[in-house]
Amino acid sequence: MTLASAPASSTTQTPQLAPPSDSRERVSQAFKGLQDRICQKLAAVDGSGQFQEDSWQRPDGGGGRSRVMKQGDVFEQGGVNFSEVWGDRLPPSILMQRPEAKGHGFYATGTSMVLHPHSPYVPTVHLNYRYFEAGPVWWFGGGIDLTPYYPFEADVVQFHQTIKAACDRHHKDYYPNFKRWCDEYFYLKHRQETRGVGGIFFDYQDGRGELYRGPDPAGPAAQHSQQVGELPQRSWEQLFTFAIDCGDAFLPAYVPIVEKRRDTPYGERERDFQLYRRGRYVEFNLVYDRGTIFGLQTNGRTESILMSLPPLVRWEYSYQPEADSPEAKLYDIFLKPQDWVNWEVKLQDKKS
Amino acid sequence: MTLASAPASSTTQTPQLAPPSDSRERVSQAFKGLQDRICQKLAAVDGSGQFQEDSWQRPDGGGGRSRVMKQGDVFEQGGVNFSEVWGDRLPPSILMQRPEAKGHGFYATGTSMVLHPHSPYVPTVHLNYRYFEAGPVWWFGGGIDLTPYYPFEADVVQFHQTIKAACDRHHKDYYPNFKRWCDEYFYLKHRQETRGVGGIFFDYQDGRGELYRGPDPAGPAAQHSQQVGELPQRSWEQLFTFAIDCGDAFLPAYVPIVEKRRDTPYGERERDFQLYRRGRYVEFNLVYDRGTIFGLQTNGRTESILMSLPPLVRWEYSYQPEADSPEAKLYDIFLKPQDWVNWEVKLQDKKS
């Protein structure tokens, strides 16, 4: 049996190491710090927009601080949330994946972010890192992914290489597996499209050496991933550091793209296409996204959960990109899983 | 035990009467006719926009004809679909409600419509009527509901009274029960709002006299509905005629509102509010709607299923209507279940 087809829960797994006694405080502090660093830098990059903070309490336990920028110079809307919630029971969608948590209270904390730039040449980007404890189990999850509207290979390669470098510092098998998981997770089945060009995604990282459990081992990304052997057991400290390092890889992965593209002039055609493609973002978040569903199922703060939705969106019946256009290139290449870190090498291979 | 809390399936139910041998042909012809009548009248009302038809085949069995109007004088986008599909098995969401259908092939046909007018003073409207056969069971379902952006009591009362009159011709208990079911079905739990001012909704009408099975007997509409006794058994013919009559009640219920409001001038404020409220339509359709989920689960034609989504939509973090504004009135009165058919009476009662 390969790792990819491992069952959701196995009774023969190595028992989990216990987290440190101050785990919740350490993780929530680190996620708040990540939110602070991201907001500070994004405000500086934007130059005009400021984040407005709402602190909120959750009636059933916990709360958070939502930070939203509206109508900045670069960002039409951007939200960076921190939240920390607890309750009597996890929702059914998570208990299916972590049956050991049944009958236990839970604690969950995380930082999440979605940025919708004005310019169709600057990609939308999403980040989410989170940590759960529930009775005998704990785990880290999250990821980062990029959604360009216009196809610039160099931007995507730089994004993926930066994320890969962060992963490689922790384990060489992380990037190839979590890249594949991302391609499979951010996939719109009803459109047969990836949401964007991916990045990394992982869930249920609990140190027991189980690396990959994507939604579909035979999914669209299968041809671009490699099967790897089982990881040695990872400690809580190792996974904690890994999650925060991934979070800190966002700014160097994304900011250079903003700087490069923010001043490129665009017209109505490009704006219309961006608004149309934003519709896919809405479709994904409302139909498939685990974080959105978790939030709505646990009576989360709706405004913070749906802050990920774009400020202006278009749907158009039966839209088709013109042949040989940049829009067609997005569909043909960028909305399918690709081996982005080796992209330039592949282009050169074809030329030689 | 009240009807409202009757289990999804009971072994003591009266057996179903068999449908006539030409049931599928008769229902699909009638639904096509309904589509024709609606499109013809709407094109005449619009005066400028025309419906473009796409005929499509479903690879797994069946097909349909989608008719879409874009950028008419009145309708910014309108879609009226007919479809007729069949396959080996119903999706799990329906089998849970109709376990007798398990292990059987299915046949489903229906007409559905969503209209998104340009003017914020003309409401969005949705209609869907459908018929299923699966092994030993068959049923009719559907409904119609109105989603105004600005609050005009007279429009809503006229809409509900027209629908009620159509229902009353078939059974006096239909309207109060299906009106309640509609309020409960078109409800956005995460917003604690109805989608609009409702209308009627029913599902699983199979003649066995079970009238009401809303999603939540203690739901938001409970105070505005009445418990009724069990219906006498209904024949296939009676339910068929009822469904088509309900479909034909759409034009007299809606067209007078269009005629009354289409030429009212509006500004940026009203348009912005309309685009914002359209976001709720998207949220409902992608998160809760049974028809959308059925379509996506059965590999339906995505463009036809998502034709219901508005052409342009806005989301705004933490929007709140101004106090004592028309927008606030919509939230306070129109997005909560109300006894619309008796509305004027109630107003008079308060005055006297």
Interface residues (C-beta under 8 A of the other chain):
Chain A: D54 V68 K70 Q77 G79 K189 H190 R191 L275 G279 V282 E283 L286 V287 L296 T302 E303 I305 L306 M307 L309 P310 P311 L312 V313 R314 W315 E316 Y317 S318
Chain B: D54 V68 K70 Q77 G79 K189 H190 R191 L275 G279 V282 E283 L286 V287 L296 T302 E303 I305 L306 M307 L309 P310 P311 L312 V313 R314 W315 E316 Y317 S318
